[in-house]
Amino acid sequence: MPISIVVGGQFGSEGKGKVALEIVRRSRGPVTVIRVGGPNSGHTAYDRNGKKWALRQMPAACIDRNVDVVFPAGSYLDVDILFREIADLAYPAERIFISHYANVITDEHKAWERSAGLISSIGSTGSGVGAAVMASVAREAGNFPFKALHARDHGQLQPFIHDTTTGLYNGLQLDRRIVIEGSQGFGLSLLDGGYWPKATARSTTAAAALAEAGLSPRYVDDVTMVIRSFPIRVAGESGPLPRETTWDEIARNAGVTCDLREYTTVTGKLRRVGEFDGELVGRAIAANAPHRIVLNHMDYLGTKEDLLHSSSSVSRFVSRIESAIGRRIDWFGFDPMSVVGNDLTRVSV
């Protein structure tokens, strides 16, 4: 049952791309990576040469250029961004597979989002994903203002078009691992995140990502939920952020003088930041039932060696989080490039 799903447990930017890449690197044998969602969220990871890749369309887990990449029916493609990232990565075209039914974002979709005021009203990136979702659901209704476009009807995508569900199913029969790289986080989920209408246009749970991939839950053996020490939301009117604080306050409490401020990958806006919220993560755990929980951005609190000392501020912080969510943290991220287990060793998937 070789499907791994990586999802976020807060408001996105938890480090899902890095973790998906880690799972790929720890897997034995051939791997296929599925990217659901669209270019309204960026995924960042570092390749083996230490180069940083911030990708909006290609999955971060593909940056070693050694996996098949699938865009299933539940993906939303900005063709210009996709082709630019394929070129930047020098990714082999024969390893990219796009479903006939994948959704293509048009200029009309992006223009509608701008004119609808979504950028200012909910903190949308204006990338056209929401409009593309609406166009698909409208099913060419005569009174709906714009149309859906699918990959099979876009000339530039023809070399990549495949029956992705059948291809993935055949790979599963050969015991090839599939890693589904989810996008955004549970607090942004349209259906159950709890912050509607300040939400994204899709559900962001593991079950939703699997449905978007076109696969059966019978094959899932690994769900990883990624969280971060201090959750973020994008700037502006993007919605409530419980226990909101400032980057300066976090730096002051950590006793560091460096600038900790983070900016969004897509829009370059300063991220808002808050103290850890156990209630949100607890609901995300209930919705996703993860096998593994990864806690990233621990370098804001100390070093990985501090985990070995129960009296350290890092260990005390971890204990408070584990108590708040009722779960053990399995992996930790103390830098942008890797994760470690509780005993600081690399654990196989």
N, C-alpha and C positions, 0 to 999 in steps of 0.2 A: 504493500500500500504506500507507494513512494511519492506522496505529495506533501511538500512543506508550504505553509502559508505564513507570511509575515505581515502583521497589522500593527497599527499604532493605537495606544491606549489613552491618548490625551487629545491635543488639538493639532496633531501633525508635527513635523520636524523633530521626531523622536530619534531619528537615526535608522529608519527602516532599511534604507538602501545599503548602508554599511553592514547591517546584520544579514540581509539577504545575500550579500557578497560573501560574508563569513560562512554562511551555510553552504554556498556553492563550493567554496574552497575546502571545506571539511568533508564534503561528500565524496564518496568513492564512485568512480565510473562516470559515464556521460550524464550531463545535466541540461535540462531545458528551463529557461527562465520566462515567465509570463509577466507582462506588465499590464495591469488593469488601470482604469481611470484615464486621465488625460494630462495635458501639459499645464494645468492650473496648479500643479505642485511640483517642486523640484526635488530630486534625489541626489545625494552627494556621496561619493566614495573615493578612495585613493587606490590607484593601481599598484602593482608590485614595484614600480620604480618610484613610488611616492608622489606621483602626479595626481592632483585633485581634479575630479570630474564632477561637475554640477549639471545633471541631465534633467530635462523636462519630459522627454518622450521615450528614449531608450532606457531600459532598466539599469540602475546602478550596478546590479549584480552581473552585468555582462562586460565590465570594463577590462577584464583579462582577455577578452576576445576568444574565449574557448567554450562558449555555450551556444545552443540554438536559442533564438529569441522569438517569442510568439506574441502577437497582438490579437487577442481573441475578439469575439463579437462584442464583449463588454468593454472595449477600449475606444478611446476618442482621439483621433489623430489630427494633428496640425502638420500637414505634409511638408511644409517648408522647414519646420523645426525638426521633424523626423529625418529628412534628407540631410540637413546640416549636421546633425549629430552622427548619422551614419558616416558622413565624410570625415568629420573630426576624429572619430574613433578608428577610421579606416576599417570599418567592420565588414567582414565577408558577406556579400549580398545573399549568397546561397544558404546562409544560416539564419535568415530573417523570414518569418512566415506570418502572413496577415490574413485574418478571416475574411471571407466574402462579405460578412455582415458587420465588420468593424465600422464604426461611425467616423466620418470625415468632418472636421470643423471647417466651415467656410467663412469667408470675409463677412458674409451676411450675418452669420451667427455672432461674430465678434462685435459687429456694428450694433446689433440689437441689444447686446448686453450693455454697451456703452450708453446707448440712448435710453435704456430702461432704468438707469441710475443704480444698478447693482454694485458698481465699484464703490460708490460712496455709502450706500445704504446697508450693505452687509459685508463690506470688505472683500468683495469678489476681485479676482485678478483680471477679470474681463477677457479671459482667454477663449471664451466661446463654448466651453464645455456644457454649462447649464443650458444654453440655447440649443445646443446639439441634442441634449437629452430631451428637451421639450419637443423638438422637431420629430424625433423618433417616436415619442409617445403619441404625438398628434396624428401620426399615420396618414399624412397627406390630407387632413381635413381641409375642406374648401375655404373656411374662414380663418385658418391659421396663417400668420404672416410670412412664414418661410418654410422651406422644405428640408427634409433630411437627405443626406448624401452618404452612400455606403461605399466601402472600399472597392467593391467589384465594379462600380460605375466610375471610378477615378482612373484615368488613363495611366498616370505615372506609377500607380501602385500595382499594375497588372503583373509585373514580374514576380511579385511577392505573394500573390493571392493563392491560398490553399484552403482545403477543408481542415481547419486547425483542430476541431474536436476529434475527428477520426485519427489525425496524425498523432495527437497527444495520447489518445486511447491506445493506439498501437505501440507507442513508446512505453506506456505503463505495463503492457503485457510483456515487455522485454526488461522490466524492472529498472527503467531509466527514471532517475529522480527528476521531479518537476518542482521548481520553486516559484511560487506566486508572490510577486512583490506588490503588496497592497499600497494604496496611496492615502495620504492625509491621516486623520486620527478619529477615534471613536466620538469625541466631543463634537466633531463636525458632521457626524452621520445624519443624513436626512431623516431617516425613519425613527431612530432610537437614541440619538446622541444626547437629547435633552435640551438642546439650545436652539431649536427651530424658532424663527426663520433664519437665525444667524448660523446657517449651515451650508454645507456643500450640496451639490445636485444629486448625489448618489448615497447609498448606504456604504459604510466603510468597514463593515465587520468581515470576519473570516468567511462566514457563510455567503455573504454578498460577493466577495471576491471570487469565491469558488464558482458561484452561479455565473458571474461575468466571464469566467474562463471556459465555461461550457463543460464542466466536469462533474462527476458524481462524488458525493461525500464518502462513498465506500472506500475511496483510495487515499484518503487523508490520514497520515500517521504523525503529523508534526505541525502544531500551530504555535508560532512564536509571537508574543505580544511585546512590543518595544515601548518603554516609557522613558522619561527623562527626569533628572533630579529637580529641575525647575521648569514647569510647563510654560509654553508660549502661545500667544495668539498674534495674528498680524495686526499692524497698526490701524488706527481709525475705528470706525463703528462696526467692528467685526464680531461683537458679542461679549457677554460677560466672561471674565477671567477670575475665578474665585481666588481670594487671597493675593490679589495683584500687588506687586512690589516694583522695585526699580533695579536696573543692572548695577547701579552704584551701591545700592544697599547689599546686594548679593556679594559684590566684590569686597565691601567693607567687612561683612560678616566672615568672609573666607580669609580675610587678611591679605589680600592681593592688591597690587597697584596697577595691574594691566587692565586694559579695556576689554570687558567681557561682552559688550553689546553685540547682538546678532541681527542680521538683516535677511529678509526673505530672498530666496533664490530667484523667484520669478519677477517680483516688482522692485526689489532692492530697498524695501521699506524697513524701518527699525521695528523689530519685534517687541511686543509687550511681553512681560514676564511675570510669573506668579510663584508663590510658594507651593510646595507639593500638596495636591488635593487627593486624599485617599478615597473620597466618596466617588469621584468621577472614575478613577481607576478601578474601584470595586465594581461599578456597573459595567465597565469594559470587560472585566474578568468574567462576570456573569454571562455576558453576551457572546464571548469568544471561547471560553473554557480553554485557555492556552496550556499547552504542555510545558512551556518554558516562558519565563519573563526575563527580559533584558533591561537593565537600568543604565542608561547612557548619561553623558555629561557629568560624570562624577569628578572630573578634573576641576570643577568649580568648587569642590570641597576638600580635595587632597589628592594623595597618590594611591596607586593600587596596593602598595605595600602596607598602607594604613589598614587594609582589610584584615591583616593578620594580627592586629592589636585590638582587643575588644574594648579598650578604653579610649581609642582614638575617636575624633569627631566624625570620621567617615563611618566607622563601625556603628557608632551611636545613631547616626543618621539612617543607616540601612536598617537598624533594628526598629526605629520608629516607623519607617515605611512598611516593613514587613508586618508589623503589628497593625498598621492602619488598613492594609489590604488583605490581611489574613493569608498571605502566601509568602513563600520563600523566593528571594531573588536568585536566579540561576546563573546569569551572566552579567558582567559589568563592563561598561565602556569608560575608560579613563583617558582616551585619546580618540581622534577621528579615524584611526586606521584599524583598530582591532578591538576584540572583547576577550575577557578572561572569566574563568569560573571562580567560585568562592575561594578555592585554594590556589588561585592564580595560574592554573594550568589550562591548556587548551583542551576542550572536551569535544569528542567526535559526535556528529549528529547521528 
